[in-house]
Amino acid sequence: MSNDKKKTAQENTVPSSQDSTAASESPKEAISAREFAEHLYDLDKLVYELSGSSLGRVFTNDRERNISIIEKALVKNREHIIRSELALIGNMARSIQDTDDHYKALSAYNEVFHEFSRIISEPGTLIASSQDMNLNELNLNNRFTRDNRLIICINRSYGCAANNVGLGIADALHINYYDAEIFMRLIQRTSDAKGKVKLTKAETDIINAQIGAGNPGLSYQKQKLTLKEHLARANRYHGLSARDAYFFAESELLIQMAKEKDFVVMGRCADNVMRSNNIPHVSIFLTTPEERRIRRIMEVNNVDERTARRQMHQVDKDRAEYYEFFTNHKWNDAANYDITLNTSMFGVRGSIDFILQILDNAGLGGKR
């Protein structure tokens, strides 16, 4: 066998995402459930004969009976059964030692794999299940119209360098970036101008001190107030607690901003604010294993390991409680977000590039 052919065989050992994309983009006619069932049965027979395995075939009944079983599974939206059987055949094909037979088996497997991928994932094909079609309707490129602003909402566990990632995304897209400190300044400005939720000097001093200390994550310090101060707050916030009043002020500001500009926003329950007001957005949750976060907190805050661990747990606890109080959703539940990413796997630059690539694939990367 020539070197080129051997190289081709190696490249076909595992279907790549590029292969899948090419297959899905080619103008192939939709395949029937019967046709796919026949192809899968024949693939199993071919791989069994080429491998000479003593493990036996995946489909052990007669041809007509097996084809009927496969066809029925597809039509009844039981594609997970076929997926498992296809995977077993693929595993067997990869175990073939002879180079020519390996290439032949994997080439046939790739054809059937692409047929299966097209059937279960593309709306308008034969048996794309209602669940799959619903998921396709939620794709990012279908969520935004030309008139929508690009709003990226990032929640994060403390110490995972999420603010660096968020700022990097905003810089790469040339859009605005907002975090807790910037929002505090915006709220101060609007409250001074409109008389809404004006912060006390004590509250402002705490924020200023935390910003100056380079430790914005620890903005959850509890304040001991006298009865007089409690009454003054109740009067100033029309009976609402300071936290509730501030949240509503932030939400109002977020909604207004979403009409005017593209931006990245860190925290602030922004994803839920957008969702509640039917504003298209991309929601992201960033995190990293605890030990890596602790090491980073030690370096950034210049504290010992015990203090860093306490700070990490306290900030995460407060963020979770705040988010769940105002949204009725779990803060760190991956199901609540479009993207959940472990930043330590890619690093800050890699995480930025990864998210930008997803946005670009959805047609949002060039949106301004």
C-alpha positions in Angstrom: 0.0 0.0 0.0 1.3 3.5 -0.9 2.3 6.0 1.8 -0.5 8.3 0.7 -3.0 5.5 1.1 -1.7 4.6 4.5 -1.9 8.3 5.5 -5.5 8.4 4.3 -6.3 5.2 6.4 -4.8 6.8 9.5 -6.8 10.0 8.9 -10.0 7.9 8.7 -9.4 6.1 12.0 -11.7 8.6 13.8 -14.2 10.8 12.0 -13.1 14.4 12.5 -15.3 17.4 13.0 -14.1 18.7 9.7 -15.2 15.4 8.0 -18.6 15.8 9.7 -18.9 19.4 8.6 -18.0 18.5 5.0 -20.5 15.7 5.0 -23.3 17.9 6.3 -22.5 20.6 3.8 -22.5 18.4 0.8 -25.8 18.4 -1.2 -26.8 14.8 -0.5 -30.4 13.7 -0.7 -32.1 12.6 2.5 -31.8 8.9 3.2 -34.7 6.7 4.2 -34.7 4.8 7.5 -34.8 1.6 5.5 -31.7 2.6 3.5 -29.8 3.5 6.6 -30.7 0.3 8.3 -29.4 -1.7 5.3 -26.2 0.2 5.3 -25.6 -0.3 9.0 -26.3 -4.0 8.7 -23.9 -4.4 5.8 -21.3 -2.4 7.7 -21.5 -4.7 10.7 -21.1 -7.7 8.4 -18.1 -6.2 6.6 -16.3 -5.3 9.8 -16.9 -8.7 11.3 -15.5 -10.4 8.2 -12.4 -8.2 8.0 -11.6 -8.3 11.7 -12.1 -12.1 12.1 -13.1 -11.3 15.7 -14.3 -14.1 18.0 -16.5 -11.5 19.7 -19.2 -11.9 17.1 -21.3 -9.5 15.2 -23.4 -6.7 16.7 -26.5 -7.9 14.8 -26.9 -11.6 15.2 -30.4 -12.2 13.7 -31.2 -12.6 10.0 -30.8 -9.6 7.7 -34.4 -8.8 7.2 -35.2 -9.0 10.9 -32.3 -6.8 11.9 -33.0 -4.2 9.3 -36.6 -4.0 10.5 -35.4 -3.5 14.1 -33.0 -0.7 13.1 -35.6 1.0 11.0 -38.2 0.8 13.9 -35.6 2.2 16.4 -35.0 5.2 14.1 -38.7 6.0 13.5 -39.5 5.6 17.2 -36.8 8.2 18.1 -34.7 5.6 19.8 -31.5 6.7 18.0 -29.5 6.2 21.2 -29.8 2.5 20.6 -28.4 2.8 17.1 -25.7 5.2 18.3 -24.4 2.6 20.8 -24.4 -0.2 18.1 -22.7 2.1 15.6 -20.0 2.9 18.2 -19.4 -0.8 18.9 -18.9 -1.4 15.1 -16.5 1.5 14.9 -14.5 0.2 17.9 -14.2 -3.1 16.1 -13.1 -1.5 12.9 -10.4 0.4 14.6 -9.0 -2.8 16.0 -8.3 -4.3 12.6 -4.5 -4.6 12.2 -4.1 -5.1 8.4 -3.6 -1.7 6.9 -5.7 -2.4 3.7 -8.6 -3.9 5.7 -8.4 -1.2 8.3 -8.7 1.5 5.6 -11.6 -0.3 4.0 -13.5 -0.8 7.2 -13.0 2.8 8.5 -14.0 4.2 5.1 -17.2 2.3 5.2 -17.8 3.2 8.8 -17.3 6.9 8.1 -19.9 6.8 5.4 -22.5 5.3 7.7 -21.4 7.6 10.6 -22.1 10.7 8.5 -25.5 9.3 7.3 -26.4 8.7 11.0 -25.2 12.2 12.0 -27.3 13.8 9.2 -30.4 11.9 10.1 -30.4 12.7 13.8 -29.2 16.3 13.8 -30.6 18.2 10.8 -34.1 19.6 10.8 -36.0 18.5 7.7 -34.3 15.1 7.3 -36.2 11.9 7.7 -36.5 11.3 11.4 -34.9 14.3 13.2 -36.6 13.9 16.6 -38.6 16.7 18.1 -36.0 17.0 20.9 -33.2 17.5 18.3 -35.3 20.0 16.4 -36.0 21.9 19.5 -32.3 22.0 20.3 -31.5 23.2 16.8 -34.0 26.0 17.2 -32.0 27.2 20.2 -28.8 27.6 18.3 -27.1 31.0 18.8 -27.3 32.0 15.2 -31.1 31.6 15.3 -31.4 33.6 18.5 -30.3 36.9 17.3 -31.6 39.1 14.5 -29.8 41.9 12.8 -31.5 44.4 15.1 -30.4 42.8 18.3 -27.4 43.9 20.3 -24.7 41.3 21.2 -25.0 40.9 25.0 -22.6 38.4 26.6 -23.4 37.6 30.3 -20.7 35.9 32.3 -21.1 34.3 35.7 -18.1 32.8 37.4 -16.6 31.1 40.4 -14.2 33.2 42.4 -10.5 32.9 41.4 -10.9 31.5 37.9 -9.6 34.6 36.1 -13.1 35.2 34.6 -12.7 39.0 34.6 -9.6 38.7 32.5 -11.5 36.4 30.1 -14.5 38.7 29.9 -12.4 41.8 29.3 -10.4 40.0 26.6 -13.6 39.0 24.8 -14.9 42.6 25.0 -11.6 43.9 23.7 -11.4 41.4 20.8 -15.0 42.2 19.8 -14.5 46.0 20.3 -17.5 46.2 22.6 -18.1 47.5 26.1 -17.2 45.7 29.3 -18.9 46.0 32.7 -18.1 44.4 36.0 -19.3 45.1 39.6 -17.0 48.1 40.1 -18.0 49.7 36.8 -21.6 49.1 37.6 -21.2 50.7 41.0 -19.8 53.8 39.3 -22.7 53.9 36.8 -25.3 53.5 39.6 -23.7 56.2 41.6 -23.8 58.5 38.6 -27.4 57.8 37.8 -28.5 57.9 41.5 -26.8 61.3 41.9 -28.6 62.6 38.8 -32.0 61.0 39.4 -32.1 60.6 43.2 -32.4 56.8 42.9 -30.7 54.4 45.3 -28.2 56.9 46.5 -25.4 55.1 48.3 -24.3 56.0 51.8 -20.8 57.3 52.4 -20.1 54.1 54.4 -21.2 51.9 51.4 -19.1 54.0 49.0 -16.1 53.8 51.3 -16.3 50.0 51.5 -16.4 49.7 47.7 -13.6 52.2 47.2 -11.4 50.3 49.7 -12.1 47.0 48.0 -11.3 48.4 44.6 -8.2 50.0 45.8 -7.1 46.8 47.5 -7.4 44.9 44.2 -9.9 42.6 45.7 -13.2 43.3 44.1 -14.5 39.8 44.6 -14.9 40.4 48.3 -17.7 43.0 47.9 -20.0 41.1 50.2 -19.0 42.5 53.6 -21.8 42.6 56.1 -22.5 45.9 57.7 -23.6 46.5 61.2 -26.3 49.2 61.2 -27.9 51.0 64.1 -31.7 51.3 64.3 -31.5 54.8 63.1 -29.5 53.8 60.1 -32.0 51.0 59.3 -34.9 53.4 59.4 -33.0 55.9 57.2 -32.3 53.1 54.7 -36.0 52.0 54.7 -37.0 55.6 54.0 -34.4 56.2 51.3 -35.2 52.9 49.4 -39.0 53.2 49.8 -39.2 50.2 52.1 -36.9 48.0 50.1 -33.7 46.6 51.4 -30.6 48.2 50.0 -29.7 45.0 48.2 -33.2 44.8 46.6 -33.2 48.4 45.6 -29.7 48.2 44.1 -30.7 45.0 42.2 -33.7 46.7 40.6 -31.6 49.8 39.7 -29.0 47.5 38.1 -31.7 45.6 36.2 -33.3 48.8 34.9 -29.8 50.0 33.7 -29.1 46.7 32.0 -32.3 46.7 30.1 -31.7 50.2 28.9 -28.1 49.4 27.9 -29.2 46.4 26.0 -31.2 48.6 23.7 -28.3 50.9 22.9 -25.0 49.0 22.8 -23.2 45.6 22.6 -21.4 44.6 25.8 -19.9 41.9 28.1 -21.2 42.0 31.6 -19.9 40.1 34.6 -22.4 38.7 37.1 -25.2 41.1 38.2 -27.8 38.2 37.4 -27.6 39.8 33.9 -28.5 36.5 32.1 -31.7 36.3 34.1 -32.5 39.9 33.6 -32.1 39.5 29.8 -34.1 36.2 29.8 -37.0 37.7 31.8 -37.2 40.6 29.4 -36.9 38.4 26.2 -33.6 40.1 25.3 -31.3 37.8 23.2 -28.0 37.1 24.9 -25.2 34.6 25.3 -24.8 33.2 28.8 -21.5 31.8 30.0 -20.3 30.2 33.3 -16.6 30.1 33.9 -14.9 28.0 36.6 -11.7 26.1 37.5 -10.9 23.3 40.1 -10.7 24.6 43.6 -7.0 24.1 44.2 -6.1 26.1 41.1 -8.4 28.9 42.2 -6.9 28.9 45.7 -3.4 29.3 44.3 -4.5 32.2 42.2 -6.4 33.9 45.0 -3.2 33.6 47.2 -1.2 35.3 44.5 -3.7 38.0 43.6 -4.8 38.8 47.2 -1.4 38.1 48.8 -2.9 35.9 51.4 -2.0 32.4 52.8 -3.7 29.2 51.7 -6.2 29.1 54.6 -7.4 32.6 54.0 -7.6 32.1 50.2 -9.7 29.0 50.7 -12.0 30.8 53.1 -12.4 33.7 50.7 -13.1 31.4 47.8 -15.9 29.6 49.6 -17.4 32.8 51.0 -17.5 34.6 47.7 -18.9 31.5 45.9 -21.5 31.1 48.6 -22.6 34.7 48.5 -22.7 34.8 44.7 -24.8 31.6 44.7 -27.2 32.9 47.3 -27.5 36.3 45.5 -28.2 34.7 42.2 -30.6 32.1 43.5 -32.5 34.7 45.5 -33.2 36.9 42.5 -33.5 34.3 39.8 -34.8 31.2 41.4 -32.1 29.3 39.5 -29.0 27.5 40.7 -26.0 29.7 40.1 -23.5 27.0 39.1 -25.9 24.7 37.2 -24.5 24.1 33.7 -28.0 23.6 32.3 -28.7 27.3 32.9 -25.9 28.5 30.5 -25.1 28.3 26.8 -21.4 27.7 27.5 -19.7 26.3 30.6 -15.9 26.4 30.5 -13.0 25.3 32.8 -10.6 28.2 32.2 -7.6 26.2 33.6 -7.8 23.8 30.6 -7.2 26.6 28.1 -5.7 29.4 30.1 -7.0 33.0 29.8 -5.9 33.5 26.2 -7.1 30.1 25.1 -10.5 30.5 26.9 -11.0 33.9 25.1 -10.1 32.3 21.7 -12.4 29.3 22.4 -15.4 31.5 23.2 -14.7 33.8 20.3 -14.6 30.8 17.9 -18.0 29.7 19.2 -19.4 33.1 18.6 -17.8 33.3 15.2 -19.3 29.9 14.2 -22.7 31.3 15.2 -22.2 34.3 13.0 -21.8 36.6 16.0 -18.1 37.2 16.0 -18.3 40.2 13.7 -21.3 41.7 15.3 -20.8 45.2 16.6 
